[in-house]
Amino acid sequence: MNETTLNLLEPGSKAKVIQVKGRGKARKRVLDMGMVPGAEIEVLRKAPFGDPIEFLVKGYRLSLRKTEAEHIMVQPHTE
């Protein structure tokens, strides 16, 4: 399986969430926003310095900080 962290994907990439690492409120917040295992996501764009990153998940746009995206393991789609 070709796994990576969400922050390393480039705009236009699509992937499936495998695991959300971390603990406490930060992890719960990310899960509550739809970044759950099995969710299909697309990287829409990155800010000029790479922070924040905008994603399309479950039909809505979500922006995460690079440090938050580093805790989300994904499997990129090979298209």
The first five atom37 places (N, CA, C, CB, O) and aatype in JSON, in Angstrom:
{
  "aatype": [12, 2, 6, 16, 16, 10, 2, 10, 10, 6, 14, 7, 15, 11, 0, 11, 19, 9, 5, 19, 11, 7, 1, 7, 11, 0, 1, 11, 1, 19, 10, 3, 12, 7, 12, 19, 14, 7, 0, 6, 9, 6, 19, 10, 1, 11, 0, 14, 13, 7, 3, 14, 9, 6, 13, 10, 19, 11, 7, 18, 1, 10, 15, 10, 1, 11, 16, 6, 0, 6, 8, 9, 12, 19, 5, 14, 8, 16, 6],
  "atom_mask": [
    [1, 1, 1, 1, 1],
    [1, 1, 1, 1, 1],
    [1, 1, 1, 1, 1],
    [1, 1, 1, 1, 1],
    [1, 1, 1, 1, 1],
    [1, 1, 1, 1, 1],
    [1, 1, 1, 1, 1],
    [1, 1, 1, 1, 1],
    [1, 1, 1, 1, 1],
    [1, 1, 1, 1, 1],
    [1, 1, 1, 1, 1],
    [1, 1, 1, 0, 1],
    [1, 1, 1, 1, 1],
    [1, 1, 1, 1, 1],
    [1, 1, 1, 1, 1],
    [1, 1, 1, 1, 1],
    [1, 1, 1, 1, 1],
    [1, 1, 1, 1, 1],
    [1, 1, 1, 1, 1],
    [1, 1, 1, 1, 1],
    [1, 1, 1, 1, 1],
    [1, 1, 1, 0, 1],
    [1, 1, 1, 1, 1],
    [1, 1, 1, 0, 1],
    [1, 1, 1, 1, 1],
    [1, 1, 1, 1, 1],
    [1, 1, 1, 1, 1],
    [1, 1, 1, 1, 1],
    [1, 1, 1, 1, 1],
    [1, 1, 1, 1, 1],
    [1, 1, 1, 1, 1],
    [1, 1, 1, 1, 1],
    [1, 1, 1, 1, 1],
    [1, 1, 1, 0, 1],
    [1, 1, 1, 1, 1],
    [1, 1, 1, 1, 1],
    [1, 1, 1, 1, 1],
    [1, 1, 1, 0, 1],
    [1, 1, 1, 1, 1],
    [1, 1, 1, 1, 1],
    [1, 1, 1, 1, 1],
    [1, 1, 1, 1, 1],
    [1, 1, 1, 1, 1],
    [1, 1, 1, 1, 1],
    [1, 1, 1, 1, 1],
    [1, 1, 1, 1, 1],
    [1, 1, 1, 1, 1],
    [1, 1, 1, 1, 1],
    [1, 1, 1, 1, 1],
    [1, 1, 1, 0, 1],
    [1, 1, 1, 1, 1],
    [1, 1, 1, 1, 1],
    [1, 1, 1, 1, 1],
    [1, 1, 1, 1, 1],
    [1, 1, 1, 1, 1],
    [1, 1, 1, 1, 1],
    [1, 1, 1, 1, 1],
    [1, 1, 1, 1, 1],
    [1, 1, 1, 0, 1],
    [1, 1, 1, 1, 1],
    [1, 1, 1, 1, 1],
    [1, 1, 1, 1, 1],
    [1, 1, 1, 1, 1],
    [1, 1, 1, 1, 1],
    [1, 1, 1, 1, 1],
    [1, 1, 1, 1, 1],
    [1, 1, 1, 1, 1],
    [1, 1, 1, 1, 1],
    [1, 1, 1, 1, 1],
    [1, 1, 1, 1, 1],
    [1, 1, 1, 1, 1],
    [1, 1, 1, 1, 1],
    [1, 1, 1, 1, 1],
    [1, 1, 1, 1, 1],
    [1, 1, 1, 1, 1],
    [1, 1, 1, 1, 1],
    [1, 1, 1, 1, 1],
    [1, 1, 1, 1, 1],
    [1, 1, 1, 1, 1]
  ],
  "atom_positions": [
    [[0.85, -1.18, 0.0], [0.0, 0.0, 0.0], [0.89, 1.25, 0.0], [-0.96, 0.0, 1.23], [1.86, 1.32, 0.75]],
    [[0.57, 2.2, -0.82], [1.35, 3.43, -0.97], [0.74, 4.53, -0.1], [1.41, 3.87, -2.46], [-0.12, 5.28, -0.56]],
    [[1.18, 4.61, 1.15], [0.62, 5.6, 2.08], [1.55, 6.79, 2.25], [0.35, 4.95, 3.45], [2.77, 6.66, 2.15]],
    [[0.95, 7.96, 2.49], [1.7, 9.18, 2.74], [0.85, 10.06, 3.66], [2.06, 9.92, 1.4], [-0.27, 9.7, 4.02]],
    [[1.4, 11.19, 4.02], [0.61, 12.12, 4.83], [-0.06, 13.14, 3.92], [1.5, 12.83, 5.88], [0.44, 13.44, 2.83]],
    [[-1.17, 13.66, 4.36], [-2.01, 14.54, 3.56], [-1.29, 15.82, 3.13], [-3.25, 14.89, 4.33], [-1.53, 16.33, 2.04]],
    [[-0.41, 16.34, 3.97], [0.28, 17.59, 3.65], [1.23, 17.46, 2.47], [1.04, 18.06, 4.86], [1.63, 18.48, 1.9]],
    [[1.62, 16.25, 2.09], [2.58, 16.05, 1.0], [1.93, 15.98, -0.38], [3.36, 14.81, 1.24], [2.63, 16.0, -1.39]],
    [[0.6, 15.89, -0.44], [-0.08, 15.82, -1.73], [-0.12, 17.19, -2.39], [-1.51, 15.28, -1.56], [-0.17, 18.22, -1.72]],
    [[-0.11, 17.18, -3.71], [-0.15, 18.42, -4.48], [-1.58, 18.72, -4.93], [0.78, 18.32, -5.71], [-2.4, 17.81, -5.01]],
    [[-1.89, 19.99, -5.21], [-3.22, 20.34, -5.71], [-3.6, 19.5, -6.93], [-3.29, 21.83, -6.07], [-2.78, 19.27, -7.82]],
    [[-4.84, 19.05, -6.95], [-5.33, 18.18, -8.02], [-5.27, 16.71, -7.64], [0.0, 0.0, 0.0], [-5.9, 15.88, -8.3]],
    [[-4.53, 16.37, -6.6], [-4.41, 14.98, -6.16], [-5.67, 14.54, -5.43], [-3.18, 14.8, -5.25], [-6.34, 15.32, -4.76]],
    [[-5.97, 13.25, -5.58], [-7.09, 12.65, -4.87], [-6.56, 11.49, -4.04], [-8.21, 12.17, -5.85], [-5.59, 10.84, -4.43]],
    [[-7.21, 11.24, -2.9], [-6.75, 10.18, -2.01], [-7.88, 9.72, -1.11], [-5.56, 10.65, -1.17], [-8.95, 10.33, -1.05]],
    [[-7.62, 8.61, -0.42], [-8.55, 8.08, 0.57], [-7.88, 8.14, 1.93], [-8.99, 6.61, 0.21], [-6.72, 7.76, 2.07]],
    [[-8.61, 8.63, 2.93], [-8.07, 8.72, 4.28], [-7.94, 7.3, 4.85], [-8.98, 9.61, 5.19], [-8.89, 6.51, 4.81]],
    [[-6.76, 7.0, 5.39], [-6.48, 5.7, 5.99], [-6.56, 5.78, 7.52], [-5.09, 5.18, 5.55], [-7.17, 4.92, 8.16]],
    [[-5.94, 6.81, 8.09], [-5.85, 6.92, 9.54], [-5.62, 8.36, 9.95], [-4.72, 6.03, 10.08], [-4.95, 9.11, 9.24]],
    [[-6.19, 8.76, 11.08], [-5.94, 10.07, 11.66], [-5.16, 9.83, 12.95], [-7.28, 10.88, 11.92], [-5.68, 9.25, 13.91]],
    [[-3.92, 10.29, 12.97], [-3.07, 10.1, 14.14], [-3.25, 11.28, 15.1], [-1.58, 9.96, 13.73], [-3.93, 12.25, 14.78]],
    [[-2.64, 11.17, 16.25], [-2.73, 12.24, 17.23], [-3.68, 11.88, 18.36], [0.0, 0.0, 0.0], [-4.22, 10.77, 18.41]],
    [[-3.86, 12.84, 19.26], [-4.69, 12.61, 20.44], [-5.49, 13.86, 20.77], [-3.82, 12.2, 21.64], [-5.23, 14.96, 20.27]],
    [[-6.46, 13.66, 21.62], [-7.17, 14.77, 22.22], [-8.07, 15.56, 21.31], [0.0, 0.0, 0.0], [-8.62, 15.04, 20.33]],
    [[-8.22, 16.83, 21.66], [-9.17, 17.71, 20.99], [-8.83, 17.94, 19.52], [-9.23, 19.03, 21.71], [-9.73, 18.02, 18.69]],
    [[-7.56, 18.05, 19.21], [-7.16, 18.3, 17.82], [-7.59, 17.15, 16.91], [-5.64, 18.51, 17.72], [-8.11, 17.37, 15.82]],
    [[-7.37, 15.93, 17.36], [-7.76, 14.75, 16.57], [-9.28, 14.69, 16.43], [-7.23, 13.45, 17.22], [-9.79, 14.45, 15.33]],
    [[-9.99, 14.91, 17.52], [-11.45, 14.88, 17.48], [-12.0, 15.93, 16.53], [-12.03, 15.09, 18.89], [-12.95, 15.68, 15.79]],
    [[-11.4, 17.11, 16.55], [-11.85, 18.2, 15.67], [-11.71, 17.81, 14.2], [-11.04, 19.48, 15.96], [-12.61, 18.05, 13.4]],
    [[-10.57, 17.22, 13.85], [-10.33, 16.79, 12.46], [-11.33, 15.7, 12.06], [-8.87, 16.29, 12.28], [-11.86, 15.73, 10.95]],
    [[-11.57, 14.75, 12.94], [-12.54, 13.69, 12.66], [-13.95, 14.27, 12.5], [-12.52, 12.63, 13.78], [-14.69, 13.86, 11.6]],
    [[-14.32, 15.22, 13.36], [-15.64, 15.85, 13.28], [-15.85, 16.6, 11.97], [-15.83, 16.79, 14.45], [-16.98, 16.77, 11.52]],
    [[-14.76, 17.06, 11.37], [-14.85, 17.8, 10.11], [-14.94, 16.88, 8.89], [-13.65, 18.73, 9.96], [-14.99, 17.35, 7.75]],
    [[-14.95, 15.56, 9.12], [-15.15, 14.63, 8.01], [-13.91, 13.9, 7.55], [0.0, 0.0, 0.0], [-13.99, 13.07, 6.64]],
    [[-12.77, 14.16, 8.15], [-11.54, 13.46, 7.78], [-11.47, 12.14, 8.52], [-10.3, 14.32, 8.09], [-10.62, 11.93, 9.38]],
    [[-12.39, 11.24, 8.16], [-12.49, 9.94, 8.81], [-11.94, 8.86, 7.88], [-13.95, 9.63, 9.21], [-11.95, 9.04, 6.66]],
    [[-11.47, 7.74, 8.44], [-10.98, 6.66, 7.57], [-12.02, 6.26, 6.54], [-10.59, 5.44, 8.42], [-13.2, 6.06, 6.86]],
    [[-11.58, 6.15, 5.29], [-12.46, 5.81, 4.18], [-12.95, 7.0, 3.39], [0.0, 0.0, 0.0], [-13.44, 6.83, 2.27]],
    [[-12.84, 8.2, 3.94], [-13.31, 9.4, 3.23], [-12.44, 9.69, 2.01], [-13.3, 10.62, 4.18], [-11.21, 9.6, 2.07]],
    [[-13.09, 10.02, 0.91], [-12.38, 10.41, -0.32], [-12.14, 11.91, -0.29], [-13.2, 10.0, -1.6], [-13.06, 12.68, -0.02]],
    [[-10.92, 12.33, -0.57], [-10.6, 13.76, -0.54], [-9.87, 14.16, -1.81], [-9.75, 14.09, 0.7], [-9.27, 13.34, -2.5]],
    [[-9.92, 15.46, -2.1], [-9.16, 16.05, -3.2], [-8.48, 17.3, -2.68], [-10.09, 16.38, -4.43], [-9.07, 18.1, -1.96]],
    [[-7.21, 17.47, -3.06], [-6.48, 18.68, -2.68], [-6.83, 19.74, -3.71], [-4.9, 18.42, -2.61], [-6.56, 19.58, -4.9]],
    [[-7.43, 20.84, -3.25], [-7.84, 21.91, -4.16], [-6.73, 22.92, -4.39], [-9.07, 22.61, -3.62], [-6.41, 23.24, -5.53]],
    [[-6.14, 23.42, -3.3], [-5.06, 24.4, -3.45], [-4.31, 24.58, -2.14], [-5.62, 25.74, -3.92], [-4.79, 24.27, -1.05]],
    [[-3.1, 25.11, -2.29], [-2.26, 25.43, -1.14], [-1.98, 26.92, -1.16], [-0.93, 24.61, -1.15], [-1.85, 27.51, -2.23]],
    [[-1.89, 27.51, 0.02], [-1.52, 28.92, 0.12], [-0.06, 29.07, -0.36], [-1.69, 29.45, 1.6], [0.66, 28.08, -0.43]],
    [[0.36, 30.3, -0.69], [1.71, 30.5, -1.24], [2.84, 29.86, -0.43], [1.97, 31.95, -1.35], [3.8, 29.38, -1.02]],
    [[2.75, 29.85, 0.87], [3.81, 29.23, 1.68], [3.39, 27.85, 2.18], [4.17, 30.13, 2.86], [4.01, 27.3, 3.09]],
    [[2.34, 27.28, 1.58], [1.9, 25.93, 1.9], [1.01, 25.8, 3.11], [0.0, 0.0, 0.0], [0.73, 24.69, 3.55]],
    [[0.56, 26.92, 3.66], [-0.25, 26.86, 4.88], [-1.28, 27.97, 4.87], [0.63, 26.96, 6.13], [-0.88, 29.13, 4.86]],
    [[-2.56, 27.71, 4.86], [-3.24, 26.43, 4.97], [-3.38, 25.73, 3.62], [-4.6, 26.63, 5.6], [-2.97, 26.25, 2.59]],
    [[-3.97, 24.54, 3.66], [-4.25, 23.73, 2.48], [-5.75, 23.53, 2.41], [-3.47, 22.35, 2.52], [-6.4, 23.23, 3.41]],
    [[-6.32, 23.69, 1.21], [-7.77, 23.54, 1.04], [-8.08, 22.2, 0.38], [-8.34, 24.71, 0.2], [-7.46, 21.82, -0.61]],
    [[-9.07, 21.49, 0.95], [-9.47, 20.17, 0.47], [-10.95, 20.15, 0.16], [-9.13, 19.1, 1.5], [-11.72, 20.95, 0.68]],
    [[-11.34, 19.21, -0.68], [-12.75, 18.91, -0.92], [-13.0, 17.56, -0.26], [-13.11, 18.89, -2.47], [-12.41, 16.55, -0.65]],
    [[-13.86, 17.53, 0.74], [-14.18, 16.3, 1.47], [-15.67, 16.26, 1.74], [-13.36, 16.21, 2.8], [-16.24, 17.21, 2.27]],
    [[-16.3, 15.17, 1.37], [-17.74, 14.96, 1.59], [-18.59, 16.11, 1.05], [-18.02, 14.79, 3.07], [-19.59, 16.49, 1.66]],
    [[-18.18, 16.66, -0.09], [-18.97, 17.69, -0.76], [-18.77, 19.11, -0.28], [0.0, 0.0, 0.0], [-19.46, 20.02, -0.75]],
    [[-17.84, 19.35, 0.64], [-17.59, 20.72, 1.06], [-16.09, 21.0, 1.12], [-18.23, 20.98, 2.43], [-15.27, 20.08, 1.14]],
    [[-15.76, 22.28, 1.15], [-14.37, 22.71, 1.19], [-13.91, 22.83, 2.64], [-14.18, 24.05, 0.45], [-14.63, 23.38, 3.49]],
    [[-12.72, 22.33, 2.91], [-12.16, 22.33, 4.25], [-10.72, 22.8, 4.17], [-12.26, 20.92, 4.9], [-9.94, 22.29, 3.36]],
    [[-10.36, 23.76, 5.0], [-8.98, 24.23, 5.07], [-8.35, 23.73, 6.36], [-8.9, 25.78, 4.98], [-8.94, 23.85, 7.44]],
    [[-7.15, 23.16, 6.24], [-6.41, 22.68, 7.4], [-5.02, 23.28, 7.39], [-6.35, 21.13, 7.41], [-4.46, 23.57, 6.33]],
    [[-4.47, 23.47, 8.55], [-3.08, 23.88, 8.66], [-2.2, 22.7, 8.3], [-2.76, 24.4, 10.1], [-2.59, 21.54, 8.44]],
    [[-1.01, 23.02, 7.82], [-0.06, 21.99, 7.43], [0.22, 21.03, 8.59], [1.25, 22.64, 6.96], [0.33, 19.82, 8.38]],
    [[0.32, 21.56, 9.8], [0.6, 20.71, 10.97], [-0.55, 19.75, 11.26], [0.86, 21.58, 12.2], [-0.33, 18.65, 11.76]],
    [[-1.79, 20.15, 10.94], [-2.94, 19.25, 11.12], [-2.92, 18.16, 10.04], [-4.28, 20.05, 11.07], [-3.19, 17.0, 10.32]],
    [[-2.61, 18.56, 8.81], [-2.59, 17.62, 7.68], [-1.48, 16.58, 7.83], [-2.41, 18.38, 6.38], [-1.58, 15.49, 7.26]],
    [[-0.43, 16.9, 8.58], [0.68, 15.96, 8.79], [0.24, 14.73, 9.59], [1.83, 16.66, 9.51], [0.92, 13.7, 9.55]],
    [[-0.86, 14.82, 10.31], [-1.34, 13.72, 11.14], [-2.36, 12.83, 10.44], [-1.95, 14.27, 12.41], [-2.89, 11.9, 11.04]],
    [[-2.63, 13.12, 9.17], [-3.63, 12.35, 8.44], [-2.94, 11.49, 7.39], [-4.69, 13.29, 7.78], [-2.33, 12.01, 6.45]],
    [[-3.03, 10.18, 7.56], [-2.43, 9.23, 6.61], [-3.44, 8.96, 5.5], [-2.01, 7.89, 7.33], [-4.62, 8.72, 5.76]],
    [[-2.96, 9.0, 4.25], [-3.84, 8.79, 3.11], [-3.2, 7.81, 2.12], [-4.15, 10.14, 2.41], [-1.99, 7.58, 2.13]],
    [[-4.04, 7.26, 1.28], [-3.59, 6.42, 0.17], [-3.95, 7.17, -1.11], [-4.26, 4.97, 0.2], [-5.12, 7.27, -1.45]],
    [[-2.94, 7.71, -1.82], [-3.22, 8.47, -3.04], [-3.82, 7.58, -4.13], [-1.93, 9.12, -3.55], [-3.49, 6.39, -4.23]],
    [[-4.69, 8.15, -4.94], [-5.24, 7.45, -6.1], [-4.22, 7.53, -7.22], [-6.62, 8.06, -6.54], [-3.6, 8.57, -7.43]],
    [[-4.05, 6.45, -7.91], [-3.16, 6.43, -9.08], [-4.02, 6.45, -10.32], [-2.2, 5.18, -9.06], [-4.58, 5.43, -10.72]],
    [[-4.11, 7.63, -10.92], [-4.99, 7.78, -12.09], [-4.18, 8.04, -13.32], [-6.0, 8.9, -11.89], [-4.74, 8.19, -14.41]]
  ]
}
